[in-house]
Amino acid sequence: GFEVLLGGLSDVDIPVMVLGGSADQLTPMQWQVAPIYDALQTTPRMLGSLTDAGHFLFSNACDLIGGENDECRGDYLESEVGHPEVASTTTAFLRWVLGEDSMADHLPQTPQMWTWTVD
């Protein structure tokens, strides 16, 4: 959460990509994820909101808890779609900051699934 990171965010001096889900009820974009991005002073920095993704989309928690949470079913983005999207976008970001300029073309992997803020 934002409160845990608050004290050191302005000291970060490396490129950062912060990701969250537009449907996350546990760490909402507006209260938890976006404030992390806003507190960073480094560039480049990117903030990505994955459409219809819940909190558990960014891990394998739904597999571990057997789909017992509401975010593991229903109207949320399915992990079969979201996991590869997060993995490929994250990999492209890492390769881009390591000097592979062509990887910028893959940020994000599927643009219609994301809302981005970039500095």
SULFEN-V96914 format. One record per residue. N is the residue number from 1. OMEGA is omega in whole degrees, -180 to 180 (none if undefined). Layout:
# SULFEN-V96914
N	OMEGA
N	OMEGA
This chain:
# SULFEN-V96914
1	-178
2	-176
3	-180
4	-175
5	-171
6	-174
7	-175
8	-175
9	-179
10	179
11	-179
12	-178
13	176
14	177
15	-177
16	170
17	179
18	-178
19	175
20	180
21	-178
22	-179
23	-179
24	180
25	-177
26	176
27	-176
28	180
29	-172
30	-176
31	-174
32	-171
33	-179
34	177
35	175
36	179
37	-178
38	-178
39	178
40	178
41	-175
42	170
43	-4
44	172
45	-177
46	175
47	180
48	175
49	-179
50	-175
51	177
52	179
53	175
54	-177
55	-173
56	-179
57	-175
58	177
59	174
60	-177
61	180
62	175
63	-177
64	-178
65	175
66	177
67	-176
68	-180
69	180
70	-179
71	-180
72	-180
73	175
74	-172
75	-179
76	176
77	-179
78	-178
79	179
80	177
81	-174
82	-177
83	178
84	179
85	179
86	-179
87	-177
88	178
89	178
90	178
91	178
92	178
93	-180
94	179
95	179
96	-179
97	176
98	172
99	177
100	-174
101	-179
102	-180
103	177
104	178
105	-177
106	179
107	-5
108	-180
109	-179
110	-172
111	-177
112	179
113	-171
114	165
115	-173
116	166
117	-176
118	173
119	none
